[in-house]
């Protein structure tokens, strides 16, 4: 059922996902700038925690919007999906996280270096930081709509539709 829903997923879903990823990318890059030359691992960790939390808020809003319950309804929908099929939702999160990590870590390590991705940035050139951010935008644009469709299928808001115009 999930594969059918993904196959029928509208291009609009991915366009909305790309827009959300791009909008998240700006504050995501801006949060890196103040600690770009800061040697503190704690500050780097704090910046990463803020990034994960902001990404979670965007993901929840995207789940709501793409499933027709509005941005504020995303959390309720995800909780409903977790109650119905916790294993499926957790597996979906793990799969989306793995794909996102593969799309993000490889270019980020190539551009910034291993130690800078998982610790202080050590003042990389701004151009490299921006290019690493592009990989984050791509990863979010690819995985966020997929997770929204998964939640929609689990909660019954999406499923196989009759053949015909979408």
N, C-alpha and C positions, 0 to 999 in steps of 0.2 A: 504494500500500500504506500509506503514511504517513497519508493522508487517511482511509482506512478505519479504521486503528488509532485515530486521533484521534476519529473519529465514535463508535467503540465504547468509547472511554476511559470508565472508570467515574467517576461523581461522586466516589467515594472518592479517586481520584487528585488531583482538584482540592481536595478537603477536606484531604488530607495536605499538598498544596502551600500552602494557605492557613495551615495550622497551622505549617508550617516557616517561612513568610514572617513570620508574627506572632512566632514565637520568635526569629527573626533580627532583627526590628525593635526589640526591647527593647535588646539590646546595641548595635545600630546607633545608636540614639538616645543611649544612654549614652556611647558613644565620642565623640560630638559635644560633649557638655556641658563637658568640661575645656578645650576650645579655642574655646568659643563667643565669648569676648571676646579671644582671642589674635590679634594682628595678623600673626603669622608665616605666610608661605606654605608654608614647609617643614613646619611642624606640621600645617597643613591637608592638605598632600599625604600626610604620614605617616598621618593619620587616614583618608584616602581609601584608601590602600594596605591598611590593616588591614581596612577595610570590604570591599574587593574580595576579599581572601583569605578572610575569614569567609564571604562569600557563595559563594565557590567550594567551600568545605568543605560548606556546606549543600546546594549543588546536587549535589555528588557523592553525598552521603548520600541525597538524594531520588531520584537515578537508581537507586541500589541498592535502596532500599526499594520503589519503585514497580515495579521489574522483578523482584522476588522473590529478590534475592541478599543482602539485608540492607544496612544503611548502610555497612559496611566494604567491601562488594563493588562500590560505585559506581565507584571509580577504575579497578578492573580492567575493568569493563564499558565505561567510556568509552574506555580504551586499546584494548580489543578493537574497538570501533566505529571508532576512528581508523585502526586497521590495515586493517580491511575496506573502509571507504568514507571516506577522509579528507576528500574534497571535500564530501560530504554533511554530515558532522559540522561542518566549518568553516562551511559555508553555514547550517546550523542554528543554530550559535552566533551568527553574524552577524545572522541574522533575529531570533533571540530578543533579542540585544543591542539591535537597532534598535527593536523593539517596546518593550522595557523602557525605553530612553532616551526614547522619545516619551511613554510613560506617566509617567515620572518628571521629566524636565527641564521640561516645560511648567508643571506646578503648582509645582515648586520655584523656578523663575525668577520666577513670578508672586508667590509668597509671600516669597521671600528676596532676589530681585534677582540679575541675571546674575553680578555680581562675587562675590557671596557663595556661589553654587553652585560656582564654579570656583576659589575662593580662600578667604581667611579669612572667617569668618561675620560679623564685626563686631557681635557681641552682639545677635542678633535676639530678639524676644520668644519665650519658650519655646513659646507656643501656635502660632506660625508654624513653628517647628522640628518640632513634633509633627505638624502637618498635612502638612508636606513629607515626613515619615517615612511617613505613611499612603500617599502615592503610591508610595513604595518597596515597601511591603508589597503593594499591589495589583499592581505590576509583577512582583514575584517570584511572587506567587500565580498570575498569568496565564502567565508564560513558563517557569517551572521545570518544571511537569508536562509541558508541551509538549515540552521538550528531553528529558525522561526517556522519553517515548513514542518520540521520534525514535531515541534510543540503543537502545531495546528493539527497534524494527523493524530497525535496521541489524544488530544482533547476533542476530536471530532469536528473541529472547525474547518478542516481540509480533508480531502479524501478523493478517491477516484470520481471524476466527473464524467458525464456522458460525452461521447465524442462530439465534436462540433467546434464552432468558433470559441476561443477563450476570451 
